[in-house]
Amino acid sequence: MKKQTKAIRTQTKKTQYREHSTPMFLTSSFTFDSAEQGKALFEETEDGNIYSRFSNPSVQEFVDKVCMLEDCEDGVATATGMAAVFASMAALLKSGDHIVACRALFGSAHQVITQILSKWGITYTYLDADASAEEWEAAVLPNTRMIYLETPSNPGLDLVDLEMIGRICKKHNLIFNVDNCFASPALQNPVDFGADLVVHSATKYMDGQGRVLGGVVVGKKEYIKELRFFCRQTGPSMSPFNAWVLSKSLETLTLRMEKHASNALELAKALDTHPDVKMVKYPFLLSHPQHELAKKQMRAGGAIVTIDLQGGFERVSAFMAALEIASLSSNLGDTRTIVTNPYTTTHAKLKPDEKLALGITEGLIRISVGLEDVEDLIQDFTNAVEVSVKSAILE
Ligand SMILES: *Cc1c(COP(=O)(O)O)cnc(C)c1O
């Protein structure tokens, strides 16, 4: 069976009621049939649920499905994507270790590396997404233990060559940890290129409908074992309710991502030829500087398109006011199209030169392309681009 079929057919064992859809296991704890069973479960001579901070059937079903979609042996689910990112580092790094990371990171991942891990004596080196193999290798120190990156990045849509980094990690015996949130397992599988761990914010495409928070780390058994211990003791567990929602959502992930990506490509093409849009970036547009790499490691370009509107915040404001369909929000990965101005919201905390290094200009708009009819989206965006040009000229 193909992995998509297996993921859809994966289900918690049926109860005596013969239900078709899995029930939700909203229970904090589980009972022991006897004192002996309680003892055996704690001694780990018997497998089974004890307490939902450690494990829960709804959560396990979600993890099993992600493992299938990412071709991974094992995994741990967490309350949010950031809990997954943090656990993937904190469980495996110790004081004195060094981490090499791509500069283009989700804002909170950047804060974890620079403000939190650094307090515990874990140092880091940042590289640009398009750094060469020699530059990546030169950043590896004797105490380097992990390379961490996102591809495509948020919001720059820069790509890192997964195969190249996989080779470097293997050569230097490093843990290769990839945040695969933007592509989702439907469009890219980092383990195909040597990743040891794959991290996701399930809040985004895995839910895909803007309802619940969640995170997951999947990968090599030896690392997941340490992560499981870390999560069991420190408690960033996923709620069974959220797991139930997310598990059902995974059954439509591939279908949704295909439509998200085709809508995104069509919208990107329409805006790319528009004279009033300064720049359009999308991995599967020929004009993307890493288009060839995108084709090599992704099955489609994803659902995020960025455009640069000349004219600063006033133009941005007029553009947003003119949109009739797209929502204004800082989130992404929803059935409903969302626009964000990273400069003033998600990345507002970065210093001006840090913003510049990531390509975050004042007029940058991140579009999380949804599942609406693409003709309506093209109409909405074209209209807002034109209206905002006129108002910018009038002022
Ligand atoms: C949203 C996001 C996260 C954090 O996920 P939360 O569920 O919000 O904690 C991490 N990485 C990327 C790339 C994201 O987009």
The ligand as an ORCA input file, in Angstrom:
! r2SCAN-3c Opt
* xyz 0 1
  C       3.950     28.408     13.172
  C       5.283     27.835     13.014
  C       5.982     27.296     14.106
  C       5.428     27.334     15.512
  O       4.251     26.618     15.631
  P       3.141     26.905     16.765
  O       2.166     25.812     16.562
  O       2.591     28.277     16.497
  O       3.825     26.855     18.078
  C       7.233     26.753     13.862
  N       7.776     26.732     12.641
  C       7.145     27.259     11.558
  C       7.810     27.223     10.242
  C       5.879     27.829     11.703
  O       5.264     28.355     10.638
*
